[in-house]
Every structure is written in C-alpha cells, then in structure tokens.
Amino acid sequence: MKLPVINKKTLNAKFVMCWWIDTVSDSEWSSLQMAKLGTPTICVSSGWLIKKNKEVHIICADINFSDDETVADVGNVTTIPTVNIVKTKVIKI
C-alpha cells in the first residue's frame, strides 16, 4: 500500500500542539468550602490546525484519503474558543 503524501497541496494546515484552558465541573454534592476551591484545567491537543480566527481554533487529529490521494474526511475534531488558547506550537512533521 502506498502511503499518501501530506503537504500544502493535500492539506493546507499546520500540525500543532495547542495548550488551552477548559472548564472543570463536578456533579457530586460537596461542601460550599470545597466547591470554592475549583479551578479550570490546562488541556493539550495536537493535530492539524484547519481553522483559526478570532472566535475559534479548530484542530483535527485524524485524516483519511480518497483513492486519488486527496483528503476525504477528518476525524477527532476539537473546536476551542480562541480566548481559551494559552499557547500554540507548530510541530514539524
């Protein structure tokens, strides 16, 4: 099986590692004092940055190809509000 080439022609997107802030919630009963100790968490996602603007960063972790080696589908898509982005680093592949 021939492996498809991933470049700007097949997928015009950078491969990134992205650190972002996410909400933490808990559905259990807890004391008021314990509830006040909650904090957001830092998450790390990696994949192809397929969209970036002032509202969102959209990353897909998986891609598959048609017989003609063009991108057919993307999977494991994460949409992150841009205001939640802490850091983005381009990964050379």
C-alpha positions in Angstrom: 0.0 0.0 0.0 1.3 3.4 -1.0 1.3 6.0 1.8 -0.3 9.3 0.8 1.9 12.4 1.0 0.7 15.1 3.3 1.8 18.6 2.2 0.2 22.0 1.5 -1.3 20.7 -1.7 -3.2 17.8 0.0 -3.9 19.6 3.4 -3.1 23.2 3.7 -2.8 23.2 7.5 0.0 23.2 10.1 0.4 20.4 12.5 0.3 21.9 16.0 0.4 21.3 19.7 -2.1 23.5 21.5 -2.4 24.3 25.2 -5.8 25.6 26.3 -8.0 26.2 29.3 -11.1 24.1 29.9 -13.9 24.1 32.3 -14.0 21.6 35.1 -17.3 20.6 36.6 -18.4 18.1 39.2 -21.9 16.7 39.6 -21.4 15.3 43.1 -22.6 17.0 46.3 -19.8 18.9 48.0 -19.4 21.5 50.8 -19.5 25.2 49.9 -15.9 25.5 51.0 -14.8 22.6 48.7 -16.8 24.0 45.8 -15.0 27.3 46.1 -11.6 25.5 45.6 -12.4 24.5 42.0 -10.1 25.7 39.2 -10.1 25.4 35.4 -7.6 22.9 33.9 -5.0 23.1 31.2 -5.6 20.7 28.2 -3.2 19.8 25.4 -4.5 18.9 21.9 -2.5 18.1 18.8 -3.4 17.8 15.2 -3.8 19.8 12.0 -5.0 23.4 12.6 -7.7 23.5 9.9 -9.2 26.8 11.1 -8.0 29.7 13.2 -9.7 33.1 13.7 -10.7 35.4 16.5 -13.5 33.1 17.5 -12.2 29.6 17.2 -9.2 27.3 16.7 -10.3 24.0 15.1 -7.9 21.1 15.2 -8.4 17.6 13.6 -6.3 14.8 14.8 -7.1 12.3 12.1 -7.4 12.4 8.3 -8.1 9.8 5.6 -7.7 9.9 1.9 -9.6 9.1 -1.3 -8.1 6.9 -4.0 -6.7 10.0 -5.8 -4.7 10.9 -2.5 -6.9 13.9 -1.7 -8.2 14.4 1.8 -11.6 12.6 2.1 -12.5 13.0 5.7 -11.2 14.4 9.0 -11.8 13.0 12.5 -11.4 13.7 16.1 -12.1 17.4 15.6 -11.7 19.7 18.5 -13.2 23.2 18.4 -11.7 25.5 21.0 -12.7 29.1 21.7 -9.7 31.3 20.8 -10.0 33.1 24.1 -9.2 29.8 25.8 -5.9 29.3 23.9 -2.8 29.7 26.1 -0.1 28.6 23.6 0.2 27.0 20.1 3.4 25.4 18.8 3.9 24.3 15.2 5.3 20.7 15.0 7.4 19.9 12.0 6.4 16.5 10.5 
